[in-house]
Amino acid sequence: MKKAIAFVLAVFFLLSAAVYFAPTAGAQIMPDVCYNNWGRCRYRALDLDVAWWKVAVLLTLCDLSLGKCIMAT
């Protein structure tokens, strides 16, 4: 019984490692996408012809979306 429990725990450990490390191999490109989107967002916010406080809000939203994108990778 102890061997069966040890085997099941080892299988769960290996599966969880595979699930955790598999997405990180393809996620190396994501920060580039995040920074490209952030640059585009800042450019569009600064290019608008609106009040200064609206630009400040949009730039803050750009920064928050960059943080969210980086944290998601």
PDB file of N, H, CA, C and O in Angstrom:
ATOM      1  N   MET A   1       0.823  -1.194   0.000  1.00  0.00           N
ATOM      2  CA  MET A   1       0.000   0.000   0.000  1.00  0.00           C
ATOM      3  C   MET A   1       0.870   1.262   0.000  1.00  0.00           C
ATOM      4  O   MET A   1       0.555   2.236  -0.684  1.00  0.00           O
ATOM      5  N   LYS A   2       1.957   1.241   0.764  1.00  0.00           N
ATOM      6  H   LYS A   2       2.213   0.450   1.319  1.00  0.00           H
ATOM      7  CA  LYS A   2       2.840   2.408   0.818  1.00  0.00           C
ATOM      8  C   LYS A   2       3.501   2.651  -0.528  1.00  0.00           C
ATOM      9  O   LYS A   2       3.722   3.796  -0.923  1.00  0.00           O
ATOM     10  N   LYS A   3       3.820   1.557  -1.236  1.00  0.00           N
ATOM     11  H   LYS A   3       3.641   0.627  -0.915  1.00  0.00           H
ATOM     12  CA  LYS A   3       4.439   1.711  -2.547  1.00  0.00           C
ATOM     13  C   LYS A   3       3.453   2.308  -3.548  1.00  0.00           C
ATOM     14  O   LYS A   3       3.842   3.106  -4.401  1.00  0.00           O
ATOM     15  N   ALA A   4       2.206   1.935  -3.450  1.00  0.00           N
ATOM     16  H   ALA A   4       1.890   1.288  -2.757  1.00  0.00           H
ATOM     17  CA  ALA A   4       1.195   2.482  -4.353  1.00  0.00           C
ATOM     18  C   ALA A   4       0.993   3.974  -4.098  1.00  0.00           C
ATOM     19  O   ALA A   4       0.869   4.759  -5.039  1.00  0.00           O
ATOM     20  N   ILE A   5       0.960   4.358  -2.837  1.00  0.00           N
ATOM     21  H   ILE A   5       1.060   3.720  -2.073  1.00  0.00           H
ATOM     22  CA  ILE A   5       0.809   5.769  -2.497  1.00  0.00           C
ATOM     23  C   ILE A   5       2.021   6.565  -2.968  1.00  0.00           C
ATOM     24  O   ILE A   5       1.880   7.666  -3.499  1.00  0.00           O
ATOM     25  N   ALA A   6       3.211   6.002  -2.772  1.00  0.00           N
ATOM     26  H   ALA A   6       3.326   5.108  -2.340  1.00  0.00           H
ATOM     27  CA  ALA A   6       4.424   6.678  -3.223  1.00  0.00           C
ATOM     28  C   ALA A   6       4.433   6.809  -4.742  1.00  0.00           C
ATOM     29  O   ALA A   6       4.862   7.831  -5.278  1.00  0.00           O
ATOM     30  N   PHE A   7       3.965   5.781  -5.430  1.00  0.00           N
ATOM     31  H   PHE A   7       3.617   4.950  -4.995  1.00  0.00           H
ATOM     32  CA  PHE A   7       3.908   5.831  -6.891  1.00  0.00           C
ATOM     33  C   PHE A   7       2.929   6.903  -7.366  1.00  0.00           C
ATOM     34  O   PHE A   7       3.249   7.665  -8.278  1.00  0.00           O
ATOM     35  N   VAL A   8       1.765   6.972  -6.775  1.00  0.00           N
ATOM     36  H   VAL A   8       1.505   6.353  -6.034  1.00  0.00           H
ATOM     37  CA  VAL A   8       0.755   7.964  -7.158  1.00  0.00           C
ATOM     38  C   VAL A   8       1.276   9.377  -6.884  1.00  0.00           C
ATOM     39  O   VAL A   8       1.087  10.278  -7.701  1.00  0.00           O
ATOM     40  N   LEU A   9       1.923   9.567  -5.749  1.00  0.00           N
ATOM     41  H   LEU A   9       2.076   8.834  -5.086  1.00  0.00           H
ATOM     42  CA  LEU A   9       2.489  10.883  -5.438  1.00  0.00           C
ATOM     43  C   LEU A   9       3.594  11.267  -6.425  1.00  0.00           C
ATOM     44  O   LEU A   9       3.703  12.427  -6.822  1.00  0.00           O
ATOM     45  N   ALA A  10       4.412  10.286  -6.818  1.00  0.00           N
ATOM     46  H   ALA A  10       4.324   9.344  -6.495  1.00  0.00           H
ATOM     47  CA  ALA A  10       5.467  10.568  -7.796  1.00  0.00           C
ATOM     48  C   ALA A  10       4.871  10.939  -9.148  1.00  0.00           C
ATOM     49  O   ALA A  10       5.372  11.839  -9.822  1.00  0.00           O
ATOM     50  N   VAL A  11       3.807  10.253  -9.548  1.00  0.00           N
ATOM     51  H   VAL A  11       3.399   9.522  -9.000  1.00  0.00           H
ATOM     52  CA  VAL A  11       3.147  10.568 -10.815  1.00  0.00           C
ATOM     53  C   VAL A  11       2.545  11.964 -10.760  1.00  0.00           C
ATOM     54  O   VAL A  11       2.678  12.726 -11.718  1.00  0.00           O
ATOM     55  N   PHE A  12       1.891  12.314  -9.669  1.00  0.00           N
ATOM     56  H   PHE A  12       1.783  11.695  -8.891  1.00  0.00           H
ATOM     57  CA  PHE A  12       1.323  13.652  -9.523  1.00  0.00           C
ATOM     58  C   PHE A  12       2.415  14.724  -9.557  1.00  0.00           C
ATOM     59  O   PHE A  12       2.230  15.785 -10.153  1.00  0.00           O
ATOM     60  N   PHE A  13       3.549  14.443  -8.917  1.00  0.00           N
ATOM     61  H   PHE A  13       3.700  13.581  -8.433  1.00  0.00           H
ATOM     62  CA  PHE A  13       4.653  15.387  -8.916  1.00  0.00           C
ATOM     63  C   PHE A  13       5.184  15.603 -10.331  1.00  0.00           C
ATOM     64  O   PHE A  13       5.406  16.741 -10.744  1.00  0.00           O
ATOM     65  N   LEU A  14       5.386  14.529 -11.063  1.00  0.00           N
ATOM     66  H   LEU A  14       5.206  13.605 -10.727  1.00  0.00           H
ATOM     67  CA  LEU A  14       5.895  14.647 -12.432  1.00  0.00           C
ATOM     68  C   LEU A  14       4.898  15.344 -13.351  1.00  0.00           C
ATOM     69  O   LEU A  14       5.295  16.156 -14.186  1.00  0.00           O
ATOM     70  N   LEU A  15       3.625  15.043 -13.210  1.00  0.00           N
ATOM     71  H   LEU A  15       3.303  14.384 -12.531  1.00  0.00           H
ATOM     72  CA  LEU A  15       2.610  15.703 -14.030  1.00  0.00           C
ATOM     73  C   LEU A  15       2.521  17.196 -13.717  1.00  0.00           C
ATOM     74  O   LEU A  15       2.385  18.019 -14.622  1.00  0.00           O
ATOM     75  N   SER A  16       2.597  17.535 -12.446  1.00  0.00           N
ATOM     76  H   SER A  16       2.708  16.866 -11.710  1.00  0.00           H
ATOM     77  CA  SER A  16       2.519  18.950 -12.093  1.00  0.00           C
ATOM     78  C   SER A  16       3.755  19.696 -12.594  1.00  0.00           C
ATOM     79  O   SER A  16       3.651  20.848 -13.015  1.00  0.00           O
ATOM     80  N   ALA A  17       4.923  19.052 -12.552  1.00  0.00           N
ATOM     81  H   ALA A  17       5.007  18.117 -12.210  1.00  0.00           H
ATOM     82  CA  ALA A  17       6.131  19.695 -13.085  1.00  0.00           C
ATOM     83  C   ALA A  17       6.006  19.889 -14.599  1.00  0.00           C
ATOM     84  O   ALA A  17       6.404  20.924 -15.134  1.00  0.00           O
ATOM     85  N   ALA A  18       5.456  18.894 -15.275  1.00  0.00           N
ATOM     86  H   ALA A  18       5.133  18.054 -14.841  1.00  0.00           H
ATOM     87  CA  ALA A  18       5.286  19.008 -16.726  1.00  0.00           C
ATOM     88  C   ALA A  18       4.289  20.105 -17.074  1.00  0.00           C
ATOM     89  O   ALA A  18       4.499  20.854 -18.029  1.00  0.00           O
ATOM     90  N   VAL A  19       3.218  20.204 -16.316  1.00  0.00           N
ATOM     91  H   VAL A  19       3.048  19.596 -15.540  1.00  0.00           H
ATOM     92  CA  VAL A  19       2.220  21.241 -16.574  1.00  0.00           C
ATOM     93  C   VAL A  19       2.788  22.620 -16.263  1.00  0.00           C
ATOM     94  O   VAL A  19       2.474  23.591 -16.951  1.00  0.00           O
ATOM     95  N   TYR A  20       3.618  22.709 -15.233  1.00  0.00           N
ATOM     96  H   TYR A  20       3.873  21.919 -14.674  1.00  0.00           H
ATOM     97  CA  TYR A  20       4.175  24.009 -14.853  1.00  0.00           C
ATOM     98  C   TYR A  20       5.250  24.480 -15.830  1.00  0.00           C
ATOM     99  O   TYR A  20       5.256  25.646 -16.224  1.00  0.00           O
ATOM    100  N   PHE A  21       6.151  23.596 -16.221  1.00  0.00           N
ATOM    101  H   PHE A  21       6.146  22.649 -15.901  1.00  0.00           H
ATOM    102  CA  PHE A  21       7.284  24.007 -17.042  1.00  0.00           C
ATOM    103  C   PHE A  21       6.990  24.018 -18.535  1.00  0.00           C
ATOM    104  O   PHE A  21       7.709  24.688 -19.275  1.00  0.00           O
ATOM    105  N   ALA A  22       5.992  23.325 -19.006  1.00  0.00           N
ATOM    106  H   ALA A  22       5.408  22.780 -18.404  1.00  0.00           H
ATOM    107  CA  ALA A  22       5.698  23.291 -20.439  1.00  0.00           C
ATOM    108  C   ALA A  22       5.291  24.663 -20.985  1.00  0.00           C
ATOM    109  O   ALA A  22       5.802  25.053 -22.034  1.00  0.00           O
ATOM    110  N   PRO A  23       4.403  25.411 -20.333  1.00  0.00           N
ATOM    111  CA  PRO A  23       4.035  26.718 -20.885  1.00  0.00           C
ATOM    112  C   PRO A  23       5.174  27.731 -20.855  1.00  0.00           C
ATOM    113  O   PRO A  23       5.191  28.653 -21.670  1.00  0.00           O
ATOM    114  N   THR A  24       6.119  27.582 -19.940  1.00  0.00           N
ATOM    115  H   THR A  24       6.105  26.833 -19.278  1.00  0.00           H
ATOM    116  CA  THR A  24       7.178  28.573 -19.847  1.00  0.00           C
ATOM    117  C   THR A  24       8.111  28.522 -21.045  1.00  0.00           C
ATOM    118  O   THR A  24       8.761  29.519 -21.358  1.00  0.00           O
ATOM    119  N   ALA A  25       8.192  27.388 -21.717  1.00  0.00           N
ATOM    120  H   ALA A  25       7.664  26.577 -21.463  1.00  0.00           H
ATOM    121  CA  ALA A  25       9.059  27.302 -22.896  1.00  0.00           C
ATOM    122  C   ALA A  25       8.512  28.176 -24.023  1.00  0.00           C
ATOM    123  O   ALA A  25       9.285  28.838 -24.714  1.00  0.00           O
ATOM    124  N   GLY A  26       7.212  28.190 -24.217  1.00  0.00           N
ATOM    125  H   GLY A  26       6.583  27.652 -23.655  1.00  0.00           H
ATOM    126  CA  GLY A  26       6.612  29.012 -25.261  1.00  0.00           C
ATOM    127  C   GLY A  26       6.331  30.430 -24.827  1.00  0.00           C
ATOM    128  O   GLY A  26       5.993  31.274 -25.656  1.00  0.00           O
ATOM    129  N   ALA A  27       6.463  30.707 -23.547  1.00  0.00           N
ATOM    130  H   ALA A  27       6.738  30.021 -22.873  1.00  0.00           H
ATOM    131  CA  ALA A  27       6.126  32.034 -23.026  1.00  0.00           C
ATOM    132  C   ALA A  27       7.296  33.003 -23.085  1.00  0.00           C
ATOM    133  O   ALA A  27       7.171  34.132 -22.613  1.00  0.00           O
ATOM    134  N   GLN A  28       8.422  32.603 -23.645  1.00  0.00           N
ATOM    135  H   GLN A  28       8.525  31.685 -24.028  1.00  0.00           H
ATOM    136  CA  GLN A  28       9.569  33.491 -23.691  1.00  0.00           C
ATOM    137  C   GLN A  28       9.334  34.651 -24.642  1.00  0.00           C
ATOM    138  O   GLN A  28       9.957  35.701 -24.488  1.00  0.00           O
ATOM    139  N   ILE A  29       8.464  34.493 -25.608  1.00  0.00           N
ATOM    140  H   ILE A  29       7.957  33.640 -25.733  1.00  0.00           H
ATOM    141  CA  ILE A  29       8.178  35.550 -26.570  1.00  0.00           C
ATOM    142  C   ILE A  29       7.166  36.543 -26.003  1.00  0.00           C
ATOM    143  O   ILE A  29       7.102  37.683 -26.465  1.00  0.00           O
ATOM    144  N   MET A  30       6.386  36.140 -25.027  1.00  0.00           N
ATOM    145  H   MET A  30       6.438  35.214 -24.651  1.00  0.00           H
ATOM    146  CA  MET A  30       5.302  36.977 -24.512  1.00  0.00           C
ATOM    147  C   MET A  30       5.751  38.338 -23.987  1.00  0.00           C
ATOM    148  O   MET A  30       5.064  39.324 -24.254  1.00  0.00           O
ATOM    149  N   PRO A  31       6.877  38.455 -23.248  1.00  0.00           N
ATOM    150  CA  PRO A  31       7.251  39.805 -22.796  1.00  0.00           C
ATOM    151  C   PRO A  31       7.465  40.767 -23.963  1.00  0.00           C
ATOM    152  O   PRO A  31       7.157  41.953 -23.847  1.00  0.00           O
ATOM    153  N   ASP A  32       7.988  40.272 -25.082  1.00  0.00           N
ATOM    154  H   ASP A  32       8.239  39.308 -25.177  1.00  0.00           H
ATOM    155  CA  ASP A  32       8.144  41.142 -26.248  1.00  0.00           C
ATOM    156  C   ASP A  32       6.786  41.636 -26.726  1.00  0.00           C
ATOM    157  O   ASP A  32       6.633  42.806 -27.075  1.00  0.00           O
ATOM    158  N   VAL A  33       5.804  40.746 -26.743  1.00  0.00           N
ATOM    159  H   VAL A  33       5.929  39.795 -26.460  1.00  0.00           H
ATOM    160  CA  VAL A  33       4.456  41.128 -27.153  1.00  0.00           C
ATOM    161  C   VAL A  33       3.885  42.139 -26.165  1.00  0.00           C
ATOM    162  O   VAL A  33       3.230  43.104 -26.559  1.00  0.00           O
ATOM    163  N   CYS A  34       4.140  41.911 -24.880  1.00  0.00           N
ATOM    164  H   CYS A  34       4.672  41.127 -24.560  1.00  0.00           H
ATOM    165  CA  CYS A  34       3.640  42.833 -23.859  1.00  0.00           C
ATOM    166  C   CYS A  34       4.221  44.228 -24.051  1.00  0.00           C
ATOM    167  O   CYS A  34       3.489  45.217 -24.010  1.00  0.00           O
ATOM    168  N   TYR A  35       5.535  44.312 -24.262  1.00  0.00           N
ATOM    169  H   TYR A  35       6.129  43.509 -24.296  1.00  0.00           H
ATOM    170  CA  TYR A  35       6.168  45.613 -24.418  1.00  0.00           C
ATOM    171  C   TYR A  35       5.779  46.277 -25.740  1.00  0.00           C
ATOM    172  O   TYR A  35       5.678  47.502 -25.809  1.00  0.00           O
ATOM    173  N   ASN A  36       5.562  45.483 -26.784  1.00  0.00           N
ATOM    174  H   ASN A  36       5.644  44.488 -26.728  1.00  0.00           H
ATOM    175  CA  ASN A  36       5.101  46.065 -28.046  1.00  0.00           C
ATOM    176  C   ASN A  36       3.707  46.664 -27.887  1.00  0.00           C
ATOM    177  O   ASN A  36       3.443  47.770 -28.359  1.00  0.00           O
ATOM    178  N   ASN A  37       2.818  45.929 -27.222  1.00  0.00           N
ATOM    179  H   ASN A  37       3.033  45.030 -26.840  1.00  0.00           H
ATOM    180  CA  ASN A  37       1.467  46.447 -26.986  1.00  0.00           C
ATOM    181  C   ASN A  37       1.513  47.686 -26.088  1.00  0.00           C
ATOM    182  O   ASN A  37       0.745  48.629 -26.284  1.00  0.00           O
ATOM    183  N   TRP A  38       2.409  47.679 -25.111  1.00  0.00           N
ATOM    184  H   TRP A  38       3.032  46.913 -24.952  1.00  0.00           H
ATOM    185  CA  TRP A  38       2.534  48.819 -24.200  1.00  0.00           C
ATOM    186  C   TRP A  38       3.013  50.053 -24.956  1.00  0.00           C
ATOM    187  O   TRP A  38       2.502  51.152 -24.746  1.00  0.00           O
ATOM    188  N   GLY A  39       3.984  49.872 -25.827  1.00  0.00           N
ATOM    189  H   GLY A  39       4.400  48.978 -25.998  1.00  0.00           H
ATOM    190  CA  GLY A  39       4.484  50.998 -26.617  1.00  0.00           C
ATOM    191  C   GLY A  39       3.421  51.557 -27.542  1.00  0.00           C
ATOM    192  O   GLY A  39       3.293  52.771 -27.701  1.00  0.00           O
ATOM    193  N   ARG A  40       2.652  50.648 -28.158  1.00  0.00           N
ATOM    194  H   ARG A  40       2.756  49.662 -28.028  1.00  0.00           H
ATOM    195  CA  ARG A  40       1.566  51.084 -29.033  1.00  0.00           C
ATOM    196  C   ARG A  40       0.496  51.830 -28.241  1.00  0.00           C
ATOM    197  O   ARG A  40      -0.041  52.837 -28.703  1.00  0.00           O
ATOM    198  N   CYS A  41       0.191  51.329 -27.046  1.00  0.00           N
ATOM    199  H   CYS A  41       0.628  50.511 -26.670  1.00  0.00           H
ATOM    200  CA  CYS A  41      -0.818  51.962 -26.192  1.00  0.00           C
ATOM    201  C   CYS A  41      -0.368  53.366 -25.782  1.00  0.00           C
ATOM    202  O   CYS A  41      -1.155  54.311 -25.833  1.00  0.00           O
ATOM    203  N   ARG A  42       0.897  53.503 -25.376  1.00  0.00           N
ATOM    204  H   ARG A  42       1.536  52.736 -25.334  1.00  0.00           H
ATOM    205  CA  ARG A  42       1.414  54.821 -24.981  1.00  0.00           C
ATOM    206  C   ARG A  42       1.426  55.788 -26.159  1.00  0.00           C
ATOM    207  O   ARG A  42       1.094  56.964 -26.009  1.00  0.00           O
ATOM    208  N   TYR A  43       1.811  55.287 -27.330  1.00  0.00           N
ATOM    209  H   TYR A  43       2.080  54.332 -27.451  1.00  0.00           H
ATOM    210  CA  TYR A  43       1.837  56.144 -28.511  1.00  0.00           C
ATOM    211  C   TYR A  43       0.442  56.669 -28.839  1.00  0.00           C
ATOM    212  O   TYR A  43       0.261  57.850 -29.135  1.00  0.00           O
ATOM    213  N   ARG A  44      -0.536  55.773 -28.780  1.00  0.00           N
ATOM    214  H   ARG A  44      -0.390  54.814 -28.539  1.00  0.00           H
ATOM    215  CA  ARG A  44      -1.912  56.188 -29.083  1.00  0.00           C
ATOM    216  C   ARG A  44      -2.445  57.149 -28.032  1.00  0.00           C
ATOM    217  O   ARG A  44      -3.155  58.098 -28.366  1.00  0.00           O
ATOM    218  N   ALA A  45      -2.112  56.916 -26.762  1.00  0.00           N
ATOM    219  H   ALA A  45      -1.536  56.145 -26.490  1.00  0.00           H
ATOM    220  CA  ALA A  45      -2.590  57.803 -25.698  1.00  0.00           C
ATOM    221  C   ALA A  45      -1.985  59.200 -25.844  1.00  0.00           C
ATOM    222  O   ALA A  45      -2.675  60.203 -25.666  1.00  0.00           O
ATOM    223  N   LEU A  46      -0.695  59.256 -26.167  1.00  0.00           N
ATOM    224  H   LEU A  46      -0.134  58.440 -26.310  1.00  0.00           H
ATOM    225  CA  LEU A  46      -0.043  60.552 -26.303  1.00  0.00           C
ATOM    226  C   LEU A  46      -0.437  61.258 -27.594  1.00  0.00           C
ATOM    227  O   LEU A  46      -0.301  62.477 -27.700  1.00  0.00           O
ATOM    228  N   ASP A  47      -0.921  60.510 -28.569  1.00  0.00           N
ATOM    229  H   ASP A  47      -1.032  59.520 -28.483  1.00  0.00           H
ATOM    230  CA  ASP A  47      -1.300  61.089 -29.855  1.00  0.00           C
ATOM    231  C   ASP A  47      -2.718  61.668 -29.839  1.00  0.00           C
ATOM    232  O   ASP A  47      -3.100  62.391 -30.759  1.00  0.00           O
ATOM    233  N   LEU A  48      -3.490  61.358 -28.811  1.00  0.00           N
ATOM    234  H   LEU A  48      -3.180  60.770 -28.063  1.00  0.00           H
ATOM    235  CA  LEU A  48      -4.861  61.854 -28.747  1.00  0.00           C
ATOM    236  C   LEU A  48      -4.893  63.359 -28.470  1.00  0.00           C
ATOM    237  O   LEU A  48      -3.993  63.917 -27.842  1.00  0.00           O
ATOM    238  N   ASP A  49      -5.930  63.976 -28.947  1.00  0.00           N
ATOM    239  H   ASP A  49      -6.661  63.522 -29.458  1.00  0.00           H
ATOM    240  CA  ASP A  49      -6.121  65.406 -28.705  1.00  0.00           C
ATOM    241  C   ASP A  49      -7.249  65.567 -27.684  1.00  0.00           C
ATOM    242  O   ASP A  49      -8.356  65.997 -28.009  1.00  0.00           O
ATOM    243  N   VAL A  50      -6.928  65.205 -26.436  1.00  0.00           N
ATOM    244  H   VAL A  50      -6.030  64.855 -26.172  1.00  0.00           H
ATOM    245  CA  VAL A  50      -7.906  65.287 -25.343  1.00  0.00           C
ATOM    246  C   VAL A  50      -7.256  66.006 -24.165  1.00  0.00           C
ATOM    247  O   VAL A  50      -6.083  66.378 -24.218  1.00  0.00           O
ATOM    248  N   ALA A  51      -8.032  66.194 -23.109  1.00  0.00           N
ATOM    249  H   ALA A  51      -8.984  65.892 -23.066  1.00  0.00           H
ATOM    250  CA  ALA A  51      -7.533  66.879 -21.915  1.00  0.00           C
ATOM    251  C   ALA A  51      -6.358  66.105 -21.304  1.00  0.00           C
ATOM    252  O   ALA A  51      -6.235  64.892 -21.475  1.00  0.00           O
ATOM    253  N   TRP A  52      -5.505  66.836 -20.595  1.00  0.00           N
ATOM    254  H   TRP A  52      -5.604  67.821 -20.456  1.00  0.00           H
ATOM    255  CA  TRP A  52      -4.294  66.227 -20.041  1.00  0.00           C
ATOM    256  C   TRP A  52      -4.619  65.129 -19.044  1.00  0.00           C
ATOM    257  O   TRP A  52      -3.888  64.142 -18.959  1.00  0.00           O
ATOM    258  N   TRP A  53      -5.709  65.281 -18.280  1.00  0.00           N
ATOM    259  H   TRP A  53      -6.303  66.083 -18.348  1.00  0.00           H
ATOM    260  CA  TRP A  53      -6.019  64.274 -17.276  1.00  0.00           C
ATOM    261  C   TRP A  53      -6.531  62.986 -17.926  1.00  0.00           C
ATOM    262  O   TRP A  53      -6.359  61.905 -17.363  1.00  0.00           O
ATOM    263  N   LYS A  54      -7.151  63.087 -19.091  1.00  0.00           N
ATOM    264  H   LYS A  54      -7.291  63.965 -19.548  1.00  0.00           H
ATOM    265  CA  LYS A  54      -7.562  61.879 -19.801  1.00  0.00           C
ATOM    266  C   LYS A  54      -6.350  61.128 -20.328  1.00  0.00           C
ATOM    267  O   LYS A  54      -6.316  59.898 -20.323  1.00  0.00           O
ATOM    268  N   VAL A  55      -5.358  61.880 -20.782  1.00  0.00           N
ATOM    269  H   VAL A  55      -5.385  62.880 -20.786  1.00  0.00           H
ATOM    270  CA  VAL A  55      -4.112  61.250 -21.232  1.00  0.00           C
ATOM    271  C   VAL A  55      -3.426  60.556 -20.057  1.00  0.00           C
ATOM    272  O   VAL A  55      -2.906  59.449 -20.203  1.00  0.00           O
ATOM    273  N   ALA A  56      -3.427  61.207 -18.893  1.00  0.00           N
ATOM    274  H   ALA A  56      -3.849  62.105 -18.775  1.00  0.00           H
ATOM    275  CA  ALA A  56      -2.815  60.607 -17.705  1.00  0.00           C
ATOM    276  C   ALA A  56      -3.525  59.311 -17.314  1.00  0.00           C
ATOM    277  O   ALA A  56      -2.875  58.335 -16.937  1.00  0.00           O
ATOM    278  N   VAL A  57      -4.840  59.300 -17.404  1.00  0.00           N
ATOM    279  H   VAL A  57      -5.368  60.093 -17.710  1.00  0.00           H
ATOM    280  CA  VAL A  57      -5.602  58.086 -17.088  1.00  0.00           C
ATOM    281  C   VAL A  57      -5.288  56.984 -18.094  1.00  0.00           C
ATOM    282  O   VAL A  57      -5.104  55.827 -17.717  1.00  0.00           O
ATOM    283  N   LEU A  58      -5.228  57.344 -19.369  1.00  0.00           N
ATOM    284  H   LEU A  58      -5.377  58.285 -19.675  1.00  0.00           H
ATOM    285  CA  LEU A  58      -4.914  56.345 -20.392  1.00  0.00           C
ATOM    286  C   LEU A  58      -3.507  55.796 -20.235  1.00  0.00           C
ATOM    287  O   LEU A  58      -3.294  54.600 -20.431  1.00  0.00           O
ATOM    288  N   LEU A  59      -2.543  56.637 -19.887  1.00  0.00           N
ATOM    289  H   LEU A  59      -2.716  57.609 -19.728  1.00  0.00           H
ATOM    290  CA  LEU A  59      -1.181  56.152 -19.664  1.00  0.00           C
ATOM    291  C   LEU A  59      -1.119  55.223 -18.453  1.00  0.00           C
ATOM    292  O   LEU A  59      -0.373  54.243 -18.455  1.00  0.00           O
ATOM    293  N   THR A  60      -1.897  55.530 -17.426  1.00  0.00           N
ATOM    294  H   THR A  60      -2.502  56.326 -17.424  1.00  0.00           H
ATOM    295  CA  THR A  60      -1.962  54.654 -16.260  1.00  0.00           C
ATOM    296  C   THR A  60      -2.568  53.309 -16.642  1.00  0.00           C
ATOM    297  O   THR A  60      -2.098  52.265 -16.189  1.00  0.00           O
ATOM    298  N   LEU A  61      -3.597  53.326 -17.464  1.00  0.00           N
ATOM    299  H   LEU A  61      -3.979  54.174 -17.832  1.00  0.00           H
ATOM    300  CA  LEU A  61      -4.193  52.080 -17.924  1.00  0.00           C
ATOM    301  C   LEU A  61      -3.211  51.274 -18.774  1.00  0.00           C
ATOM    302  O   LEU A  61      -3.188  50.045 -18.703  1.00  0.00           O
ATOM    303  N   CYS A  62      -2.411  51.959 -19.568  1.00  0.00           N
ATOM    304  H   CYS A  62      -2.430  52.957 -19.626  1.00  0.00           H
ATOM    305  CA  CYS A  62      -1.378  51.265 -20.352  1.00  0.00           C
ATOM    306  C   CYS A  62      -0.382  50.570 -19.430  1.00  0.00           C
ATOM    307  O   CYS A  62      -0.003  49.424 -19.671  1.00  0.00           O
ATOM    308  N   ASP A  63       0.042  51.263 -18.377  1.00  0.00           N
ATOM    309  H   ASP A  63      -0.265  52.195 -18.181  1.00  0.00           H
ATOM    310  CA  ASP A  63       0.996  50.682 -17.441  1.00  0.00           C
ATOM    311  C   ASP A  63       0.394  49.503 -16.691  1.00  0.00           C
ATOM    312  O   ASP A  63       1.067  48.496 -16.471  1.00  0.00           O
ATOM    313  N   LEU A  64      -0.865  49.621 -16.301  1.00  0.00           N
ATOM    314  H   LEU A  64      -1.412  50.439 -16.480  1.00  0.00           H
ATOM    315  CA  LEU A  64      -1.524  48.518 -15.604  1.00  0.00           C
ATOM    316  C   LEU A  64      -1.688  47.302 -16.507  1.00  0.00           C
ATOM    317  O   LEU A  64      -1.517  46.167 -16.062  1.00  0.00           O
ATOM    318  N   SER A  65      -2.018  47.536 -17.762  1.00  0.00           N
ATOM    319  H   SER A  65      -2.158  48.458 -18.123  1.00  0.00           H
ATOM    320  CA  SER A  65      -2.168  46.400 -18.676  1.00  0.00           C
ATOM    321  C   SER A  65      -0.821  45.746 -18.959  1.00  0.00           C
ATOM    322  O   SER A  65      -0.760  44.534 -19.165  1.00  0.00           O
ATOM    323  N   LEU A  66       0.256  46.521 -18.972  1.00  0.00           N
ATOM    324  H   LEU A  66       0.206  47.506 -18.804  1.00  0.00           H
ATOM    325  CA  LEU A  66       1.590  45.940 -19.133  1.00  0.00           C
ATOM    326  C   LEU A  66       1.907  45.035 -17.945  1.00  0.00           C
ATOM    327  O   LEU A  66       2.389  43.917 -18.123  1.00  0.00           O
ATOM    328  N   GLY A  67       1.636  45.517 -16.745  1.00  0.00           N
ATOM    329  H   GLY A  67       1.244  46.426 -16.601  1.00  0.00           H
ATOM    330  CA  GLY A  67       1.885  44.700 -15.555  1.00  0.00           C
ATOM    331  C   GLY A  67       1.060  43.431 -15.572  1.00  0.00           C
ATOM    332  O   GLY A  67       1.558  42.360 -15.224  1.00  0.00           O
ATOM    333  N   LYS A  68      -0.184  43.538 -15.967  1.00  0.00           N
ATOM    334  H   LYS A  68      -0.589  44.407 -16.249  1.00  0.00           H
ATOM    335  CA  LYS A  68      -1.051  42.358 -16.016  1.00  0.00           C
ATOM    336  C   LYS A  68      -0.537  41.361 -17.056  1.00  0.00           C
ATOM    337  O   LYS A  68      -0.548  40.153 -16.819  1.00  0.00           O
ATOM    338  N   CYS A  69      -0.093  41.863 -18.195  1.00  0.00           N
ATOM    339  H   CYS A  69      -0.084  42.844 -18.387  1.00  0.00           H
ATOM    340  CA  CYS A  69       0.409  41.000 -19.250  1.00  0.00           C
ATOM    341  C   CYS A  69       1.680  40.287 -18.809  1.00  0.00           C
ATOM    342  O   CYS A  69       1.844  39.094 -19.064  1.00  0.00           O
ATOM    343  N   ILE A  70       2.573  41.007 -18.152  1.00  0.00           N
ATOM    344  H   ILE A  70       2.440  41.976 -17.944  1.00  0.00           H
ATOM    345  CA  ILE A  70       3.831  40.386 -17.708  1.00  0.00           C
ATOM    346  C   ILE A  70       3.567  39.374 -16.600  1.00  0.00           C
ATOM    347  O   ILE A  70       4.199  38.318 -16.564  1.00  0.00           O
ATOM    348  N   MET A  71       2.649  39.682 -15.705  1.00  0.00           N
ATOM    349  H   MET A  71       2.135  40.539 -15.734  1.00  0.00           H
ATOM    350  CA  MET A  71       2.339  38.752 -14.628  1.00  0.00           C
ATOM    351  C   MET A  71       1.643  37.487 -15.147  1.00  0.00           C
ATOM    352  O   MET A  71       1.723  36.428 -14.525  1.00  0.00           O
ATOM    353  N   ALA A  72       0.974  37.607 -16.267  1.00  0.00           N
ATOM    354  H   ALA A  72       0.909  38.468 -16.772  1.00  0.00           H
ATOM    355  CA  ALA A  72       0.266  36.455 -16.828  1.00  0.00           C
ATOM    356  C   ALA A  72       1.216  35.481 -17.514  1.00  0.00           C
ATOM    357  O   ALA A  72       0.871  34.316 -17.714  1.00  0.00           O
ATOM    358  N   THR A  73       2.411  35.950 -17.877  1.00  0.00           N
ATOM    359  H   THR A  73       2.691  36.896 -17.715  1.00  0.00           H
ATOM    360  CA  THR A  73       3.331  35.054 -18.582  1.00  0.00           C
ATOM    361  C   THR A  73       4.089  34.188 -17.660  1.00  0.00           C
ATOM    362  O   THR A  73       4.904  33.379 -18.102  1.00  0.00           O
TER     363      THR A  73
END
